[in-house]
């Protein structure tokens, strides 16, 4: 890969609105075809206080994440700007990786290189106990990484390293925009990565990030995931054929907005993880996902799901997870959605309210083609089901497991 930086051109572009430079395969300020060229552009713009990086047409091979910086806008050219995940590989660790350590020692170092993204995990890892970092130095089969290990990774528990990472990654960034970028996750040739540490686009402790008109397909993990991040807006994006969740807002993220997106053929369309509050999820299409359209649960309160199409998902259209009362997904509004043909003749639910969940309002929806329309579990209570249209429900439009559930059902239309 050759990098050519025309400083005169770059500096002339600087103005009070911030620098604007281009990166691409040709006819750009920075010429290159992989993550190094993209990162050079982002770092340069960030060093000047922020601005715009324009990414041209073509495929860019990603051997590590494109690491976002605050106050930088990335603009691609839609489906013709493609960031492609490199082929994956892995090797067992031959020394335990200890919590806080900043190096790993592996059995087969032949394909690991300085500058490459790497994930370290073992059989006990999951969620945030997986480490994703960048290799910064090497000596024989020992590699230094730029981030301390987040847990102990034991040889006895099959500890390993693999070259997986988010394709676009933002840690502790703010005031960022990502527009018109496509990601090819190369799913068939890569190991999986947890959505709490990776995705096609991944944010951690970010604020004020706007992602629009992006595509994430065939990633061996989640499509777009943001954790412990506030005021994230995702609009008019498409996530398809990823092995994990389509969209994964989680871990205390506040005030997310997901609007006008498509989530097709993932495991779950939108997985609302833990402590997501005051979110707005509207005008999305959540279709043909293998398990469900929406999953919501642990302390996920005061959210609105409005005017979505939730169709042909594996078992559930919307599933409220089985949580105890202190951890329940209370005070959520389900309004004006089309919830169609979820599940099968043997098992299927338009909406299933499980756990000790309370104060859920289901109003103005069309619920069609599932064995159960709204299923209220035995411990759920104070559920309002009002002015919905139920069509072609083969078992029961509104099912109440317990007489003590305090279900208010009024003005519904049943065909």
ZADOZA-784786 format. One record per residue (C-alpha): residue in three letters; residue number from 1; x, y, z. Coordinates in Angstrom, 1 decimal, always signed. Example, Ala and Ser with C-alpha at 12.3 -4.5 7.8 and 13.67 -1.06 7.14 Angstrom:
<atoms>
   residu   num       px       py       pz
      ALA     1    +12.3     -4.5     +7.8
      SER     2    +13.7     -1.1     +7.1
</atoms>
This chain:
<atoms>
   residu   num       px       py       pz
      UNK     1     +0.0     +0.0     +0.0
      UNK     2     +1.3     +3.4     -1.0
      UNK     3     +0.4     +6.6     +0.9
      UNK     4     +0.8     +9.9     -0.9
      UNK     5     -0.1    +13.0     +1.2
      UNK     6     -0.2    +16.3     -0.8
      UNK     7     +0.3    +18.8     +2.1
      UNK     8     -0.3    +21.9     -0.1
      UNK     9     -3.6    +20.5     -1.2
      UNK    10     -4.6    +19.6     +2.3
      UNK    11     -3.6    +22.9     +3.9
      UNK    12     -5.4    +24.9     +1.2
      UNK    13     -8.6    +23.1     +2.1
      UNK    14     -8.4    +24.3     +5.7
      UNK    15    -10.9    +27.0     +6.7
      UNK    16    -12.8    +28.1     +9.7
      UNK    17    -15.1    +25.1     +9.3
      UNK    18    -12.3    +22.6     +9.7
      UNK    19    -10.1    +20.8     +7.2
      UNK    20    -11.6    +18.6     +4.5
      UNK    21     -9.5    +15.9     +2.8
      UNK    22    -10.1    +12.9     +0.6
      UNK    23     -8.7     +9.4     +0.7
      UNK    24     -9.1     +6.8     -2.0
      UNK    25     -7.6     +4.5     -4.6
      UNK    26     -6.7     +7.4     -6.8
      UNK    27     -7.2    +11.1     -7.3
      UNK    28     -7.2    +11.8     -3.6
      UNK    29     -5.2    +13.7     -1.0
      UNK    30     -4.2    +10.4     +0.6
      UNK    31     -3.9     +7.4     -1.8
      UNK    32     -4.3     +3.9     -0.4
      UNK    33     -6.5     +0.8     -0.3
      UNK    34     -6.5     -0.3     +3.3
      UNK    35     -7.2     +0.8     +6.9
      UNK    36     -3.8     +2.5     +7.2
      UNK    37     -4.7     +5.1     +4.5
      UNK    38     -8.1     +5.7     +6.1
      UNK    39     -6.6     +6.0     +9.6
      UNK    40     -4.0     +8.5     +8.3
      UNK    41     -6.8    +10.7     +7.0
      UNK    42     -8.8    +10.5    +10.2
      UNK    43     -5.8    +11.2    +12.4
      UNK    44     -4.6    +14.1    +10.3
      UNK    45     -8.0    +15.8    +10.4
      UNK    46     -8.4    +15.2    +14.2
      UNK    47     -5.0    +16.7    +14.8
      UNK    48     -6.3    +19.9    +13.3
      UNK    49     -9.2    +20.0    +15.6
      UNK    50    -11.7    +18.2    +13.4
      UNK    51    -13.2    +18.3     +9.9
      UNK    52    -14.3    +16.0     +7.1
      UNK    53    -12.7    +12.8     +5.6
      UNK    54    -14.2    +11.9     +2.3
      UNK    55    -13.7     +8.3     +1.3
      UNK    56    -13.8     +7.5     -2.4
      UNK    57    -15.2     +4.5     -4.3
      UNK    58    -13.6     +1.1     -4.1
      UNK    59    -12.7     -1.6     -1.6
      UNK    60    -10.5     -1.0     +1.4
      UNK    61     -9.0     -4.0     +3.1
      UNK    62     -9.3     -3.8     +6.9
      UNK    63     -6.6     -5.4     +9.0
      UNK    64     -7.6     -3.3    +12.0
      UNK    65    -10.4     -1.0    +12.9
      UNK    66    -10.8     +2.4    +11.5
      UNK    67    -10.5     +4.2    +14.9
      UNK    68    -12.7     +7.2    +15.1
      UNK    69    -11.6    +10.5    +16.6
      UNK    70    -13.8    +13.3    +18.1
      UNK    71    -15.1    +16.0    +15.8
      UNK    72    -14.5    +14.1    +12.6
      UNK    73    -17.0    +13.4     +9.9
      UNK    74    -16.6    +10.3     +7.6
      UNK    75    -18.4    +10.6     +4.3
      UNK    76    -18.4     +7.7     +1.8
      UNK    77    -20.2     +7.1     -1.5
      UNK    78    -22.7     +4.6     -0.3
      UNK    79    -22.6     +1.1     -1.7
      UNK    80    -19.5     +1.9     -3.8
      UNK    81    -17.3     +2.7     -0.7
      UNK    82    -16.7     -0.7     +0.9
      UNK    83    -14.6     -1.6     +3.9
      UNK    84    -13.9     -5.3     +3.7
      UNK    85    -12.8     -7.4     +6.7
      UNK    86     -9.6     -9.4     +6.0
      UNK    87     -9.7    -13.2     +6.2
      UNK    88     -9.7    -14.4     +9.8
      UNK    89     -7.4    -16.7    +11.7
      UNK    90     -6.6    -17.6    +15.3
      UNK    91     -4.0    -19.2    +17.5
      UNK    92     -4.0    -20.6    +21.0
      UNK    93     -2.1    -18.8    +23.8
      UNK    94     +0.8    -20.8    +25.3
      UNK    95     +1.0    -18.5    +28.3
      UNK    96     -1.9    -17.3    +30.4
      UNK    97     -2.9    -13.8    +29.6
      UNK    98     -3.3    -12.0    +33.0
      UNK    99     -5.7     -9.2    +33.8
      UNK   100     -4.0     -5.9    +33.1
      UNK   101     -1.1     -7.5    +31.2
      UNK   102     -0.3     -5.8    +27.8
      UNK   103     +1.1     -8.7    +25.9
      UNK   104     +0.2    -12.2    +24.7
      UNK   105     +2.3    -15.2    +23.8
      UNK   106     +0.8    -17.5    +21.1
      UNK   107     +1.5    -20.8    +19.6
      UNK   108     +1.5    -19.8    +15.9
      UNK   109     +2.7    -16.3    +15.3
      UNK   110     +3.0    -16.7    +11.5
      UNK   111     +0.1    -14.5    +10.5
      UNK   112     +0.0    -11.9    +13.2
      UNK   113     +1.6     -8.6    +12.5
      UNK   114     +2.3     -5.2    +14.1
      UNK   115     -0.7     -2.9    +13.3
      UNK   116     -3.2     -5.7    +13.2
      UNK   117     -6.4     -5.8    +15.2
      UNK   118     -6.7     -8.7    +17.7
      UNK   119     -9.2    -10.2    +20.0
      UNK   120     -8.2    -12.2    +23.1
      UNK   121    -10.7    -14.6    +24.8
      UNK   122    -11.1    -18.0    +26.3
      UNK   123    -14.0    -20.4    +27.0
      UNK   124    -15.2    -18.3    +30.0
      UNK   125    -15.1    -15.0    +28.1
      UNK   126    -18.3    -13.2    +27.1
      UNK   127    -19.5     -9.6    +26.9
      UNK   128    -17.0     -7.1    +28.3
      UNK   129    -14.6     -9.8    +29.5
      UNK   130    -13.2    -10.1    +25.9
      UNK   131    -10.3     -7.8    +25.0
      UNK   132    -10.0     -6.2    +21.6
      UNK   133     -6.8     -4.3    +20.9
      UNK   134     -4.1     -3.5    +18.3
      UNK   135     -0.7     -5.2    +18.1
      UNK   136     +2.0     -2.6    +18.5
      UNK   137     +5.2     -4.6    +18.8
      UNK   138     +6.5     -8.2    +18.5
      UNK   139     +9.3    -10.5    +19.5
      UNK   140     +9.2    -14.0    +18.1
      UNK   141     +5.8    -15.3    +19.3
      UNK   142     +5.1    -12.6    +21.9
      UNK   143     +3.1     -9.6    +20.9
      UNK   144     +2.6     -6.3    +22.8
      UNK   145     -0.9     -4.7    +22.5
      UNK   146     -2.1     -1.2    +23.1
      UNK   147     -4.8     -2.0    +25.7
      UNK   148     -4.5     -3.9    +29.0
      UNK   149     -6.2     -7.3    +29.0
      UNK   150     -9.7     -7.0    +30.5
      UNK   151     -9.7    -10.4    +32.2
      UNK   152     -7.6    -13.5    +32.9
      UNK   153     -7.3    -15.7    +29.8
      UNK   154     -6.2    -19.2    +30.8
      UNK   155     -4.5    -21.8    +28.7
      UNK   156     -6.5    -24.4    +30.6
      UNK   157     -9.7    -22.7    +29.4
      UNK   158     -8.5    -22.7    +25.7
      UNK   159     -7.3    -19.1    +25.6
      UNK   160     -6.7    -17.8    +22.1
      UNK   161     -6.1    -14.8    +20.0
      UNK   162     -7.8    -14.1    +16.7
      UNK   163     -7.7    -11.2    +14.2
      UNK   164    -11.2    -10.0    +14.8
      UNK   165    -12.2     -6.4    +15.5
      UNK   166    -14.9     -3.8    +14.7
      UNK   167    -14.5     -2.4    +11.2
      UNK   168    -15.3     +1.1    +12.4
      UNK   169    -14.6     +1.6    +16.1
      UNK   170    -15.1     +4.6    +18.4
      UNK   171    -14.0     +4.7    +22.0
      UNK   172    -14.6     +7.8    +24.1
      UNK   173    -15.4    +10.0    +21.1
      UNK   174    -17.9    +12.7    +20.6
      UNK   175    -19.4    +14.9    +17.9
      UNK   176    -18.8    +12.3    +15.1
      UNK   177    -20.7    +11.6    +11.9
      UNK   178    -20.5     +8.5     +9.7
      UNK   179    -22.3     +8.7     +6.4
      UNK   180    -22.6     +6.6     +3.3
      UNK   181    -20.1     +3.8     +4.1
      UNK   182    -20.6     +0.1     +3.4
      UNK   183    -19.0     -2.7     +5.4
      UNK   184    -18.5     -6.3     +4.1
      UNK   185    -17.8     -8.4     +7.2
      UNK   186    -16.5    -11.5     +5.2
      UNK   187    -18.5    -13.6     +7.6
      UNK   188    -17.7    -17.0     +6.1
      UNK   189    -13.9    -16.5     +6.6
      UNK   190    -13.9    -15.1    +10.1
      UNK   191    -14.4    -16.2    +13.7
      UNK   192    -17.2    -14.5    +15.7
      UNK   193    -16.8    -11.6    +18.1
      UNK   194    -19.1    -10.6    +20.9
      UNK   195    -21.3     -7.6    +20.3
      UNK   196    -20.3     -6.0    +23.6
      UNK   197    -16.8     -5.5    +22.1
      UNK   198    -17.3     -5.5    +18.4
      UNK   199    -19.6     -5.1    +15.4
      UNK   200    -19.4     -3.8    +11.9
      UNK   201    -19.7     -0.3    +13.5
      UNK   202    -19.0     -0.2    +17.3
      UNK   203    -19.1     +2.6    +19.8
      UNK   204    -18.0     +2.5    +23.5
      UNK   205    -18.6     +5.5    +25.8
      UNK   206    -19.3     +7.7    +22.9
      UNK   207    -21.5    +10.8    +22.8
      UNK   208    -23.4    +12.7    +20.1
      UNK   209    -22.6    +10.3    +17.2
      UNK   210    -24.8    +10.3    +14.0
      UNK   211    -24.6     +7.3    +11.7
      UNK   212    -26.6     +7.5     +8.5
      UNK   213    -27.0     +5.7     +5.2
      UNK   214    -24.5     +3.0     +6.1
      UNK   215    -24.7     -0.7     +5.2
      UNK   216    -23.3     -3.6     +7.3
      UNK   217    -23.6     -7.0     +5.8
      UNK   218    -22.2    -10.5     +6.5
      UNK   219    -20.3     -9.7     +9.7
      UNK   220    -19.7    -12.5    +12.1
      UNK   221    -21.2    -10.6    +15.0
      UNK   222    -23.5     -7.6    +15.4
      UNK   223    -24.2     -5.1    +12.6
      UNK   224    -24.2     -1.9    +14.6
      UNK   225    -23.5     -1.9    +18.4
      UNK   226    -23.0     +0.9    +20.9
      UNK   227    -22.4     +0.4    +24.6
      UNK   228    -22.5     +2.9    +27.4
      UNK   229    -23.0     +5.6    +24.8
      UNK   230    -25.4     +8.5    +24.9
      UNK   231    -27.3    +10.5    +22.3
      UNK   232    -26.5     +8.1    +19.4
      UNK   233    -28.6     +8.5    +16.3
      UNK   234    -28.8     +5.8    +13.6
      UNK   235    -30.8     +6.7    +10.6
      UNK   236    -31.5     +5.1     +7.2
      UNK   237    -28.9     +2.3     +7.7
      UNK   238    -29.2     -1.3     +6.7
      UNK   239    -27.8     -4.3     +8.5
      UNK   240    -28.3     -7.7     +6.8
      UNK   241    -27.2    -11.3     +7.1
      UNK   242    -25.0    -10.7    +10.2
      UNK   243    -24.6    -13.7    +12.6
      UNK   244    -25.4    -11.6    +15.7
      UNK   245    -27.9     -8.8    +16.4
      UNK   246    -28.7     -6.3    +13.8
      UNK   247    -28.7     -3.3    +16.1
      UNK   248    -27.4     -3.5    +19.7
      UNK   249    -27.9     -0.5    +21.9
      UNK   250    -26.8     -1.4    +25.4
      UNK   251    -25.1     -1.1    +28.7
      UNK   252    -26.7     +2.1    +30.0
      UNK   253    -26.9     +3.9    +26.7
      UNK   254    -29.3     +6.9    +27.1
      UNK   255    -31.6     +8.5    +24.6
      UNK   256    -30.8     +6.5    +21.5
      UNK   257    -32.7     +7.2    +18.3
      UNK   258    -33.0     +4.5    +15.6
      UNK   259    -35.1     +5.7    +12.7
      UNK   260    -35.8     +4.5     +9.2
      UNK   261    -33.4     +1.6     +9.4
      UNK   262    -33.6     -2.0     +7.9
      UNK   263    -32.6     -5.1     +9.9
      UNK   264    -33.0     -8.2     +7.8
      UNK   265    -31.8    -11.8     +8.4
      UNK   266    -29.8    -11.3    +11.6
      UNK   267    -30.4    -13.3    +14.8
      UNK   268    -32.4    -10.4    +16.3
      UNK   269    -33.5     -7.2    +14.6
      UNK   270    -32.9     -4.9    +17.5
      UNK   271    -31.5     -6.2    +20.8
      UNK   272    -32.1     -3.6    +23.5
      UNK   273    -29.5     -4.6    +26.0
      UNK   274    -29.2     -3.4    +29.6
      UNK   275    -30.3     -0.1    +31.0
      UNK   276    -31.3     +1.5    +27.8
      UNK   277    -33.7     +4.4    +28.6
      UNK   278    -35.6     +7.1    +26.9
      UNK   279    -35.0     +5.7    +23.4
      UNK   280    -37.0     +6.3    +20.3
      UNK   281    -37.2     +3.4    +17.7
      UNK   282    -39.4     +4.4    +14.8
      UNK   283    -40.1     +3.6    +11.1
      UNK   284    -37.6     +0.7    +11.1
      UNK   285    -38.1     -2.5     +9.2
      UNK   286    -37.2     -5.6    +11.3
      UNK   287    -37.8     -8.6     +9.1
      UNK   288    -36.9    -12.2     +8.6
      UNK   289    -34.6    -12.4    +11.6
      UNK   290    -34.1    -15.9    +12.9
      UNK   291    -35.2    -15.3    +16.5
      UNK   292    -37.2    -12.1    +16.9
      UNK   293    -37.7     -8.6    +15.8
      UNK   294    -37.1     -6.8    +19.1
      UNK   295    -35.8     -8.1    +22.4
      UNK   296    -36.0     -5.8    +25.4
      UNK   297    -35.4     -6.4    +29.1
      UNK   298    -33.0     -5.6    +31.8
      UNK   299    -33.9     -2.1    +33.2
      UNK   300    -34.8     -0.9    +29.7
      UNK   301    -37.4     +1.6    +30.6
      UNK   302    -39.3     +4.6    +29.1
      UNK   303    -38.7     +3.8    +25.5
      UNK   304    -41.0     +4.3    +22.4
      UNK   305    -41.4     +1.8    +19.5
      UNK   306    -43.5     +3.5    +16.9
      UNK   307    -44.5     +2.9    +13.3
      UNK   308    -42.1     +0.0    +12.7
      UNK   309    -42.6     -3.0    +10.4
      UNK   310    -41.8     -6.1    +12.4
      UNK   311    -42.5     -9.1    +10.1
      UNK   312    -41.7    -12.8     +9.6
      UNK   313    -39.3    -13.1    +12.5
      UNK   314    -38.5    -16.6    +13.9
      UNK   315    -40.7    -16.7    +17.1
      UNK   316    -41.4    -13.2    +18.5
      UNK   317    -42.3     -9.9    +16.9
      UNK   318    -41.4     -8.1    +20.2
      UNK   319    -40.2    -10.0    +23.3
      UNK   320    -40.0     -8.5    +26.8
      UNK   321    -37.4    -10.7    +28.5
      UNK   322    -38.0    -12.6    +31.8
      UNK   323    -36.7    -10.2    +34.4
      UNK   324    -37.6     -9.7    +38.1
      UNK   325    -39.5     -6.5    +39.0
      UNK   326    -36.5     -4.3    +39.9
      UNK   327    -34.8     -5.3    +36.6
      UNK   328    -37.9     -5.2    +34.4
      UNK   329    -38.5     -3.2    +31.1
      UNK   330    -41.2     -1.0    +32.5
      UNK   331    -43.1     +2.0    +31.0
      UNK   332    -42.5     +1.2    +27.4
      UNK   333    -44.9     +2.3    +24.6
      UNK   334    -45.6     +0.1    +21.6
      UNK   335    -47.6     +2.3    +19.2
      UNK   336    -48.7     +2.2    +15.5
      UNK   337    -46.5     -0.8    +14.4
      UNK   338    -47.3     -3.4    +11.8
      UNK   339    -46.4     -6.7    +13.6
      UNK   340    -47.0     -9.4    +10.9
      UNK   341    -46.5    -13.2    +10.5
      UNK   342    -44.0    -13.7    +13.3
      UNK   343    -43.3    -17.3    +14.4
      UNK   344    -45.0    -20.3    +12.9
      UNK   345    -48.1    -22.3    +13.3
      UNK   346    -46.5    -24.3    +16.2
      UNK   347    -45.1    -21.3    +18.1
      UNK   348    -45.3    -17.6    +17.5
      UNK   349    -46.2    -14.3    +19.2
      UNK   350    -46.8    -10.8    +18.0
      UNK   351    -45.9     -9.4    +21.4
      UNK   352    -44.8    -11.5    +24.4
      UNK   353    -44.6     -9.7    +27.8
      UNK   354    -42.6    -12.0    +30.1
      UNK   355    -41.2    -11.5    +33.6
      UNK   356    -42.4     -9.1    +36.2
      UNK   357    -42.8     -6.4    +33.6
      UNK   358    -45.4     -3.7    +34.2
      UNK   359    -46.9     -0.5    +32.7
      UNK   360    -46.6     -1.4    +29.1
      UNK   361    -48.9     +0.3    +26.6
      UNK   362    -49.7     -1.4    +23.3
      UNK   363    -51.9     +0.9    +21.2
      UNK   364    -52.8     +1.4    +17.6
      UNK   365    -50.9     -1.5    +16.2
      UNK   366    -51.8     -4.1    +13.5
      UNK   367    -50.9     -7.6    +14.8
      UNK   368    -51.5    -10.3    +12.3
      UNK   369    -50.7    -13.9    +11.3
      UNK   370    -49.2    -15.3    +14.6
      UNK   371    -50.8    -17.9    +16.9
      UNK   372    -50.9    -15.4    +19.7
      UNK   373    -51.4    -11.6    +19.2
      UNK   374    -50.4    -10.3    +22.6
      UNK   375    -49.3    -12.9    +25.2
      UNK   376    -49.2    -11.6    +28.8
      UNK   377    -47.0    -13.8    +31.0
      UNK   378    -48.0    -14.9    +34.5
      UNK   379    -46.1    -12.2    +36.4
      UNK   380    -46.6     -9.2    +34.1
      UNK   381    -49.0     -6.6    +35.2
      UNK   382    -50.7     -3.3    +34.3
      UNK   383    -50.6     -3.9    +30.6
      UNK   384    -52.8     -1.6    +28.4
      UNK   385    -53.9     -3.1    +25.1
      UNK   386    -56.0     -0.5    +23.3
      UNK   387    -57.2     +0.2    +19.8
      UNK   388    -55.2     -2.5    +18.1
      UNK   389    -56.3     -4.5    +15.0
      UNK   390    -55.9     -8.3    +15.3
      UNK   391    -56.1    -10.3    +12.1
      UNK   392    -55.7    -14.0    +11.3
      UNK   393    -54.6    -14.9    +14.9
      UNK   394    -54.9    -18.7    +15.0
      UNK   395    -55.0    -19.3    +18.8
      UNK   396    -55.8    -16.2    +20.8
      UNK   397    -55.6    -12.4    +20.0
      UNK   398    -55.0    -11.5    +23.7
      UNK   399    -53.8    -14.1    +26.1
      UNK   400    -53.6    -13.5    +29.8
      UNK   401    -51.8    -16.2    +31.9
      UNK   402    -52.8    -14.8    +35.3
      UNK   403    -56.1    -13.3    +36.4
      UNK   404    -54.0    -10.9    +38.5
      UNK   405    -52.2     -9.2    +35.6
      UNK   406    -54.5     -6.2    +35.5
      UNK   407    -54.7     -6.2    +31.7
      UNK   408    -56.8     -3.3    +30.3
      UNK   409    -58.2     -4.3    +26.9
      UNK   410    -60.4     -1.8    +25.2
      UNK   411    -61.5     -0.8    +21.7
      UNK   412    -59.5     -3.5    +19.9
      UNK   413    -60.6     -4.8    +16.5
      UNK   414    -60.5     -8.6    +16.0
      UNK   415    -61.0    -10.2    +12.6
</atoms>
